[in-house]
């Protein structure tokens, strides 16, 4: 025959320790995936590349006119 002693303060302390342990496990279980997602989305190459790109329209671009005469026979065409 077993004899058990009922200790209310010990029971309350044990339940409190279990709740604290469960809260720690839950916090770590949520914190690690959050860090992973935050780490792969923060300062990605796409964001850095977009910050470095500077596109501007140049003023006063002159047109390039070619002066090639296609009617003239070249020296190596006749050989």
Phi and psi in radians as a Rosetta constraint file:
Dihedral C 1 N 2 CA 2 C 2 CIRCULARHARMONIC -1.619 0.35
Dihedral N 2 CA 2 C 2 N 3 CIRCULARHARMONIC 2.555 0.35
Dihedral C 2 N 3 CA 3 C 3 CIRCULARHARMONIC -1.975 0.35
Dihedral N 3 CA 3 C 3 N 4 CIRCULARHARMONIC 2.159 0.35
Dihedral C 3 N 4 CA 4 C 4 CIRCULARHARMONIC -1.997 0.35
Dihedral N 4 CA 4 C 4 N 5 CIRCULARHARMONIC 2.467 0.35
Dihedral C 4 N 5 CA 5 C 5 CIRCULARHARMONIC -1.888 0.35
Dihedral N 5 CA 5 C 5 N 6 CIRCULARHARMONIC 2.292 0.35
Dihedral C 5 N 6 CA 6 C 6 CIRCULARHARMONIC -1.656 0.35
Dihedral N 6 CA 6 C 6 N 7 CIRCULARHARMONIC 2.052 0.35
Dihedral C 6 N 7 CA 7 C 7 CIRCULARHARMONIC -2.163 0.35
Dihedral N 7 CA 7 C 7 N 8 CIRCULARHARMONIC 1.830 0.35
Dihedral C 7 N 8 CA 8 C 8 CIRCULARHARMONIC -1.121 0.35
Dihedral N 8 CA 8 C 8 N 9 CIRCULARHARMONIC -0.734 0.35
Dihedral C 8 N 9 CA 9 C 9 CIRCULARHARMONIC -1.191 0.35
Dihedral N 9 CA 9 C 9 N 10 CIRCULARHARMONIC -0.614 0.35
Dihedral C 9 N 10 CA 10 C 10 CIRCULARHARMONIC -1.183 0.35
Dihedral N 10 CA 10 C 10 N 11 CIRCULARHARMONIC -0.679 0.35
Dihedral C 10 N 11 CA 11 C 11 CIRCULARHARMONIC -1.143 0.35
Dihedral N 11 CA 11 C 11 N 12 CIRCULARHARMONIC -0.737 0.35
Dihedral C 11 N 12 CA 12 C 12 CIRCULARHARMONIC -1.131 0.35
Dihedral N 12 CA 12 C 12 N 13 CIRCULARHARMONIC -0.725 0.35
Dihedral C 12 N 13 CA 13 C 13 CIRCULARHARMONIC -1.118 0.35
Dihedral N 13 CA 13 C 13 N 14 CIRCULARHARMONIC -0.706 0.35
Dihedral C 13 N 14 CA 14 C 14 CIRCULARHARMONIC -1.142 0.35
Dihedral N 14 CA 14 C 14 N 15 CIRCULARHARMONIC -0.737 0.35
Dihedral C 14 N 15 CA 15 C 15 CIRCULARHARMONIC -1.137 0.35
Dihedral N 15 CA 15 C 15 N 16 CIRCULARHARMONIC -0.708 0.35
Dihedral C 15 N 16 CA 16 C 16 CIRCULARHARMONIC -1.098 0.35
Dihedral N 16 CA 16 C 16 N 17 CIRCULARHARMONIC -0.731 0.35
Dihedral C 16 N 17 CA 17 C 17 CIRCULARHARMONIC -1.120 0.35
Dihedral N 17 CA 17 C 17 N 18 CIRCULARHARMONIC -0.678 0.35
Dihedral C 17 N 18 CA 18 C 18 CIRCULARHARMONIC -1.149 0.35
Dihedral N 18 CA 18 C 18 N 19 CIRCULARHARMONIC -0.704 0.35
Dihedral C 18 N 19 CA 19 C 19 CIRCULARHARMONIC -1.151 0.35
Dihedral N 19 CA 19 C 19 N 20 CIRCULARHARMONIC -0.739 0.35
Dihedral C 19 N 20 CA 20 C 20 CIRCULARHARMONIC -1.126 0.35
Dihedral N 20 CA 20 C 20 N 21 CIRCULARHARMONIC -0.745 0.35
Dihedral C 20 N 21 CA 21 C 21 CIRCULARHARMONIC -1.096 0.35
Dihedral N 21 CA 21 C 21 N 22 CIRCULARHARMONIC -0.753 0.35
Dihedral C 21 N 22 CA 22 C 22 CIRCULARHARMONIC -1.113 0.35
Dihedral N 22 CA 22 C 22 N 23 CIRCULARHARMONIC -0.674 0.35
Dihedral C 22 N 23 CA 23 C 23 CIRCULARHARMONIC -1.134 0.35
Dihedral N 23 CA 23 C 23 N 24 CIRCULARHARMONIC -0.687 0.35
Dihedral C 23 N 24 CA 24 C 24 CIRCULARHARMONIC -1.124 0.35
Dihedral N 24 CA 24 C 24 N 25 CIRCULARHARMONIC -0.769 0.35
Dihedral C 24 N 25 CA 25 C 25 CIRCULARHARMONIC -1.111 0.35
Dihedral N 25 CA 25 C 25 N 26 CIRCULARHARMONIC -0.734 0.35
Dihedral C 25 N 26 CA 26 C 26 CIRCULARHARMONIC -1.123 0.35
Dihedral N 26 CA 26 C 26 N 27 CIRCULARHARMONIC -0.750 0.35
Dihedral C 26 N 27 CA 27 C 27 CIRCULARHARMONIC -1.104 0.35
Dihedral N 27 CA 27 C 27 N 28 CIRCULARHARMONIC -0.774 0.35
Dihedral C 27 N 28 CA 28 C 28 CIRCULARHARMONIC -1.167 0.35
Dihedral N 28 CA 28 C 28 N 29 CIRCULARHARMONIC -0.694 0.35
Dihedral C 28 N 29 CA 29 C 29 CIRCULARHARMONIC -1.122 0.35
Dihedral N 29 CA 29 C 29 N 30 CIRCULARHARMONIC -0.488 0.35
Dihedral C 29 N 30 CA 30 C 30 CIRCULARHARMONIC -1.620 0.35
Dihedral N 30 CA 30 C 30 N 31 CIRCULARHARMONIC -0.503 0.35
Dihedral C 30 N 31 CA 31 C 31 CIRCULARHARMONIC -1.288 0.35
Dihedral N 31 CA 31 C 31 N 32 CIRCULARHARMONIC -0.704 0.35
Dihedral C 31 N 32 CA 32 C 32 CIRCULARHARMONIC -1.137 0.35
Dihedral N 32 CA 32 C 32 N 33 CIRCULARHARMONIC -0.838 0.35
Dihedral C 32 N 33 CA 33 C 33 CIRCULARHARMONIC -1.100 0.35
Dihedral N 33 CA 33 C 33 N 34 CIRCULARHARMONIC -0.621 0.35
Dihedral C 33 N 34 CA 34 C 34 CIRCULARHARMONIC -1.068 0.35
Dihedral N 34 CA 34 C 34 N 35 CIRCULARHARMONIC -0.781 0.35
Dihedral C 34 N 35 CA 35 C 35 CIRCULARHARMONIC -1.093 0.35
Dihedral N 35 CA 35 C 35 N 36 CIRCULARHARMONIC -0.669 0.35
Dihedral C 35 N 36 CA 36 C 36 CIRCULARHARMONIC -1.094 0.35
Dihedral N 36 CA 36 C 36 N 37 CIRCULARHARMONIC -0.875 0.35
Dihedral C 36 N 37 CA 37 C 37 CIRCULARHARMONIC -1.134 0.35
Dihedral N 37 CA 37 C 37 N 38 CIRCULARHARMONIC -0.729 0.35
Dihedral C 37 N 38 CA 38 C 38 CIRCULARHARMONIC -1.117 0.35
Dihedral N 38 CA 38 C 38 N 39 CIRCULARHARMONIC -0.685 0.35
Dihedral C 38 N 39 CA 39 C 39 CIRCULARHARMONIC -1.179 0.35
Dihedral N 39 CA 39 C 39 N 40 CIRCULARHARMONIC -0.626 0.35
Dihedral C 39 N 40 CA 40 C 40 CIRCULARHARMONIC -1.482 0.35
Dihedral N 40 CA 40 C 40 N 41 CIRCULARHARMONIC -0.231 0.35
Dihedral C 40 N 41 CA 41 C 41 CIRCULARHARMONIC -1.833 0.35
Dihedral N 41 CA 41 C 41 N 42 CIRCULARHARMONIC -0.242 0.35
Dihedral C 41 N 42 CA 42 C 42 CIRCULARHARMONIC -1.552 0.35
Dihedral N 42 CA 42 C 42 N 43 CIRCULARHARMONIC 2.272 0.35
Dihedral C 42 N 43 CA 43 C 43 CIRCULARHARMONIC 0.927 0.35
Dihedral N 43 CA 43 C 43 N 44 CIRCULARHARMONIC 0.949 0.35
Dihedral C 43 N 44 CA 44 C 44 CIRCULARHARMONIC -1.331 0.35
Dihedral N 44 CA 44 C 44 N 45 CIRCULARHARMONIC 2.876 0.35
Dihedral C 44 N 45 CA 45 C 45 CIRCULARHARMONIC -1.083 0.35
Dihedral N 45 CA 45 C 45 N 46 CIRCULARHARMONIC -0.569 0.35
Dihedral C 45 N 46 CA 46 C 46 CIRCULARHARMONIC -1.092 0.35
Dihedral N 46 CA 46 C 46 N 47 CIRCULARHARMONIC -0.783 0.35
Dihedral C 46 N 47 CA 47 C 47 CIRCULARHARMONIC -1.158 0.35
Dihedral N 47 CA 47 C 47 N 48 CIRCULARHARMONIC -0.737 0.35
Dihedral C 47 N 48 CA 48 C 48 CIRCULARHARMONIC -1.146 0.35
Dihedral N 48 CA 48 C 48 N 49 CIRCULARHARMONIC -0.730 0.35
Dihedral C 48 N 49 CA 49 C 49 CIRCULARHARMONIC -1.137 0.35
Dihedral N 49 CA 49 C 49 N 50 CIRCULARHARMONIC -0.673 0.35
Dihedral C 49 N 50 CA 50 C 50 CIRCULARHARMONIC -1.165 0.35
Dihedral N 50 CA 50 C 50 N 51 CIRCULARHARMONIC -0.581 0.35
Dihedral C 50 N 51 CA 51 C 51 CIRCULARHARMONIC -1.254 0.35
Dihedral N 51 CA 51 C 51 N 52 CIRCULARHARMONIC -0.509 0.35
Dihedral C 51 N 52 CA 52 C 52 CIRCULARHARMONIC -1.499 0.35
Dihedral N 52 CA 52 C 52 N 53 CIRCULARHARMONIC -0.300 0.35
Dihedral C 52 N 53 CA 53 C 53 CIRCULARHARMONIC -1.359 0.35
Dihedral N 53 CA 53 C 53 N 54 CIRCULARHARMONIC 2.258 0.35
Dihedral C 53 N 54 CA 54 C 54 CIRCULARHARMONIC -2.265 0.35
Dihedral N 54 CA 54 C 54 N 55 CIRCULARHARMONIC 1.877 0.35
Dihedral C 54 N 55 CA 55 C 55 CIRCULARHARMONIC -1.884 0.35
Dihedral N 55 CA 55 C 55 N 56 CIRCULARHARMONIC 2.221 0.35
Dihedral C 55 N 56 CA 56 C 56 CIRCULARHARMONIC -2.489 0.35
Dihedral N 56 CA 56 C 56 N 57 CIRCULARHARMONIC 2.673 0.35
Dihedral C 56 N 57 CA 57 C 57 CIRCULARHARMONIC -1.627 0.35
Dihedral N 57 CA 57 C 57 N 58 CIRCULARHARMONIC 2.208 0.35
Dihedral C 57 N 58 CA 58 C 58 CIRCULARHARMONIC -1.399 0.35
Dihedral N 58 CA 58 C 58 N 59 CIRCULARHARMONIC 2.425 0.35
Dihedral C 58 N 59 CA 59 C 59 CIRCULARHARMONIC -1.644 0.35
Dihedral N 59 CA 59 C 59 N 60 CIRCULARHARMONIC 2.547 0.35
Dihedral C 59 N 60 CA 60 C 60 CIRCULARHARMONIC 1.307 0.35
Dihedral N 60 CA 60 C 60 N 61 CIRCULARHARMONIC 0.634 0.35
Dihedral C 60 N 61 CA 61 C 61 CIRCULARHARMONIC -1.362 0.35
Dihedral N 61 CA 61 C 61 N 62 CIRCULARHARMONIC 2.194 0.35
Dihedral C 61 N 62 CA 62 C 62 CIRCULARHARMONIC -1.540 0.35
Dihedral N 62 CA 62 C 62 N 63 CIRCULARHARMONIC 2.601 0.35
Dihedral C 62 N 63 CA 63 C 63 CIRCULARHARMONIC -1.411 0.35
Dihedral N 63 CA 63 C 63 N 64 CIRCULARHARMONIC 2.466 0.35
Dihedral C 63 N 64 CA 64 C 64 CIRCULARHARMONIC -1.694 0.35
Dihedral N 64 CA 64 C 64 N 65 CIRCULARHARMONIC 1.994 0.35
Dihedral C 64 N 65 CA 65 C 65 CIRCULARHARMONIC -1.772 0.35
Dihedral N 65 CA 65 C 65 N 66 CIRCULARHARMONIC 2.152 0.35
Dihedral C 65 N 66 CA 66 C 66 CIRCULARHARMONIC -1.451 0.35
Dihedral N 66 CA 66 C 66 N 67 CIRCULARHARMONIC 2.494 0.35
Dihedral C 66 N 67 CA 67 C 67 CIRCULARHARMONIC -2.073 0.35
Dihedral N 67 CA 67 C 67 N 68 CIRCULARHARMONIC 1.070 0.35
Dihedral C 67 N 68 CA 68 C 68 CIRCULARHARMONIC -1.820 0.35
Dihedral N 68 CA 68 C 68 N 69 CIRCULARHARMONIC 2.279 0.35
Dihedral C 68 N 69 CA 69 C 69 CIRCULARHARMONIC -1.763 0.35
Dihedral N 69 CA 69 C 69 N 70 CIRCULARHARMONIC 1.853 0.35
Dihedral C 69 N 70 CA 70 C 70 CIRCULARHARMONIC -1.405 0.35
Dihedral N 70 CA 70 C 70 N 71 CIRCULARHARMONIC -0.174 0.35
Dihedral C 70 N 71 CA 71 C 71 CIRCULARHARMONIC -1.420 0.35
Dihedral N 71 CA 71 C 71 N 72 CIRCULARHARMONIC -0.358 0.35
Dihedral C 71 N 72 CA 72 C 72 CIRCULARHARMONIC -1.385 0.35
Dihedral N 72 CA 72 C 72 N 73 CIRCULARHARMONIC 2.362 0.35
Dihedral C 72 N 73 CA 73 C 73 CIRCULARHARMONIC -1.386 0.35
Dihedral N 73 CA 73 C 73 N 74 CIRCULARHARMONIC 2.351 0.35
Dihedral C 73 N 74 CA 74 C 74 CIRCULARHARMONIC -1.528 0.35
Dihedral N 74 CA 74 C 74 N 75 CIRCULARHARMONIC 2.812 0.35
Dihedral C 74 N 75 CA 75 C 75 CIRCULARHARMONIC -1.148 0.35
Dihedral N 75 CA 75 C 75 N 76 CIRCULARHARMONIC -0.592 0.35
Dihedral C 75 N 76 CA 76 C 76 CIRCULARHARMONIC -1.494 0.35
Dihedral N 76 CA 76 C 76 N 77 CIRCULARHARMONIC -0.108 0.35
Dihedral C 76 N 77 CA 77 C 77 CIRCULARHARMONIC -1.262 0.35
Dihedral N 77 CA 77 C 77 N 78 CIRCULARHARMONIC -0.544 0.35
Dihedral C 77 N 78 CA 78 C 78 CIRCULARHARMONIC -1.460 0.35
Dihedral N 78 CA 78 C 78 N 79 CIRCULARHARMONIC -0.179 0.35
